Amino acid sequence: MPELPDVARFKSYLDATSLHQPIGRAVVHDRDLLEDVSAERLRRTLRGRSFESTDRWGKFLFVELDAGPWLVMHFGMTGYLDYSETSREVPHHTRVTYQFEGGARLAYVCQRRLGRVTLADDLQSFVRSRDMGPDALDEQLDFEAFRRRLAGRGGAVKSALMNQQIVAGIGNVYSDEILFQARVHPKRPVNALGDGQLRSVHRALRKVLRKAVDCNGEIERLPRSYFLPHREGDGLCPRCRRELEQVKVSGRTAHLCPRCQP
């Protein structure tokens, strides 16, 4: 599932390709991916408008129109954006096409149909309506704020990191890397973490996500000292070369090094 670094890449991609172009029409190919907005309202709202700027919160991409509400996109497990300077055939599994008056188009593609497209009055009201926690890279999420958000919780630390109401933007993939860097077992209860371990998790969270954004969300570009390139590759711990293991945490598969994350 696209996580914070992936959505940061989509944001940069849209900024580089699709801003300040009047929208001739929006074509809805799959109404089931629209949330709290009809196809008719989406088409009517976007017609003649242009994308003026973008923002991101957690796993959501927000696109400010030159007038009216914001367009909001969530990418599910397989979503991405595809821009073309011509209105050539859209990719397979395109769910919405934004057709610009100059002939270019932006396609919202989502093979497994788990993404969502909607409209919001503004970013903050949308975040409040979803009871979302702070963005994982928000500068205000310092260690004290992070500790307060985890206070009183007894579940597994991996589940807490993936809980979008605690911190927004982390999913199954990057929680593995964060916990490897912090040397914390994914099943360890949050309320069993000492101050030092909590600091390690918070420090790793910032370090890992910033590096992943710098690498454009491409796991193969992460340093070889990172966990994920080996999880996807040789299956050996980059520190001790022990074989990586898998465990189930709240129904999700977690990967870890049994020696480095006891």
Residue pairs with C-beta under 8 A, 6 or more apart in sequence:
1 59
1 75
1 76
1 77
1 114
1 171
1 172
1 173
2 10
2 59
2 75
2 76
2 77
2 79
2 80
2 217
3 59
3 169
3 170
3 171
3 173
3 174
3 217
4 56
4 58
4 59
4 135
4 136
4 137
4 168
4 169
4 170
4 174
4 209
4 212
4 213
5 174
5 209
5 212
5 213
5 215
5 216
5 217
6 75
6 217
7 56
7 58
7 59
7 60
7 61
7 75
7 169
8 56
8 213
8 217
9 213
9 216
9 217
10 61
10 73
10 75
10 80
10 81
11 54
11 55
11 56
11 61
12 216
13 81
13 83
14 51
14 54
14 61
14 63
14 81
14 83
14 106
15 54
17 83
17 104
17 106
18 51
18 83
18 98
18 100
18 104
18 106
19 50
19 51
19 52
19 53
19 54
20 50
20 51
20 52
21 50
21 51
21 100
21 101
21 102
21 104
22 48
22 49
22 50
22 100
22 101
22 102
23 46
23 47
23 48
23 49
23 50
23 51
23 98
23 99
23 100
23 101
24 47
24 99
24 100
24 101
25 43
25 46
25 47
25 99
26 42
26 43
26 46
26 47
26 96
26 97
26 98
26 99
27 96
27 97
27 99
28 34
28 39
28 42
28 43
28 95
28 96
29 90
29 94
29 95
29 96
29 97
30 95
30 96
30 113
31 38
31 39
32 113
33 95
33 96
33 110
33 113
33 115
33 116
33 117
34 42
34 116
34 117
34 118
35 116
35 117
35 118
36 118
36 119
37 117
37 118
37 119
41 119
42 96
42 117
42 119
45 65
45 68
45 69
45 119
46 65
46 71
46 98
49 65
49 66
49 67
49 68
50 65
50 66
51 63
51 64
51 65
51 71
51 98
52 64
52 65
52 66
53 63
53 64
54 61
54 62
54 63
54 64
55 61
55 62
55 64
55 123
56 62
56 135
57 123
57 126
57 127
57 132
57 135
57 168
57 169
58 132
58 133
58 135
58 136
58 164
58 168
58 169
59 74
59 75
59 164
59 168
59 169
59 171
60 72
60 73
60 74
60 126
61 72
61 73
61 74
61 75
62 70
62 71
62 72
62 120
62 123
62 126
63 70
63 71
63 72
63 73
64 70
65 71
69 119
69 120
69 121
69 122
70 119
70 120
70 121
70 122
70 123
70 126
71 117
71 119
72 116
72 117
72 118
72 119
72 120
72 126
73 79
73 108
73 115
73 116
73 117
74 115
74 116
74 117
75 110
75 115
76 110
76 112
76 113
76 114
76 115
76 116
77 112
77 114
78 93
78 110
78 111
78 112
78 114
78 115
79 108
79 109
79 110
79 114
79 115
80 109
80 110
81 106
81 107
81 108
81 109
82 90
82 91
82 94
82 106
82 107
82 109
83 104
83 105
83 106
83 107
84 104
84 105
84 107
85 103
85 104
86 103
86 104
86 105
87 99
87 103
87 104
87 105
90 97
90 105
90 107
90 109
91 107
91 109
92 109
92 111
93 109
93 110
93 111
94 107
94 108
94 109
95 108
95 109
95 110
95 113
95 115
95 117
96 107
96 108
96 117
97 105
97 106
97 107
97 108
98 105
98 106
98 107
98 108
99 105
100 106
108 115
108 117
120 126
127 168
130 164
131 165
132 164
132 165
132 168
133 149
133 163
133 164
133 165
133 166
133 167
133 168
134 140
134 141
134 145
134 149
134 167
134 168
135 141
135 167
135 168
135 169
136 167
136 168
136 169
136 170
136 205
136 209
137 169
137 206
137 209
137 210
137 213
141 167
143 198
143 199
143 202
146 167
146 198
146 202
146 205
147 198
147 202
149 166
149 167
150 160
150 166
150 190
150 198
152 191
153 160
153 166
153 190
153 191
154 189
154 190
154 191
155 189
155 190
155 250
156 186
156 187
156 188
156 189
156 190
156 249
156 250
157 179
157 184
157 185
157 186
157 187
157 188
157 189
157 190
157 193
157 201
158 175
158 176
158 179
158 186
158 187
158 249
158 250
158 252
158 254
159 249
159 250
159 252
160 166
160 190
161 167
161 170
161 175
161 178
161 179
161 201
161 205
162 170
162 171
162 172
162 175
162 252
167 205
169 209
170 178
170 205
170 209
172 252
172 253
172 254
173 219
173 228
174 208
174 209
174 212
174 228
175 186
175 254
176 186
176 227
176 228
176 231
176 254
176 255
176 256
177 204
177 208
177 212
177 222
177 226
177 227
177 228
178 201
178 204
178 205
178 208
178 209
179 185
179 186
179 201
179 204
179 254
179 256
179 261
180 226
180 227
180 256
180 257
180 260
180 261
181 200
181 204
181 207
181 208
181 226
181 227
182 197
182 200
182 201
182 203
182 204
183 200
183 260
183 261
184 193
184 197
184 200
184 201
184 261
185 256
185 261
185 262
186 247
186 249
186 254
186 256
186 261
187 247
187 249
187 254
188 197
193 201
208 226
211 222
211 223
211 226
212 222
215 221
215 222
219 228
219 229
219 232
220 229
220 232
222 228
222 229
224 230
224 238
225 238
225 239
226 238
227 237
227 238
227 255
227 257
229 238
230 236
230 237
230 238
230 244
231 244
231 255
235 243
235 244
236 242
236 243
236 244
237 243
237 244
237 257
237 259
237 260
239 257
239 260
240 257
240 259
240 260
242 257
242 258
242 259
242 260
244 255
244 256
244 257
245 255
245 256
245 257
245 258
246 253
246 254
246 255
246 256
247 253
247 254
247 256
248 254
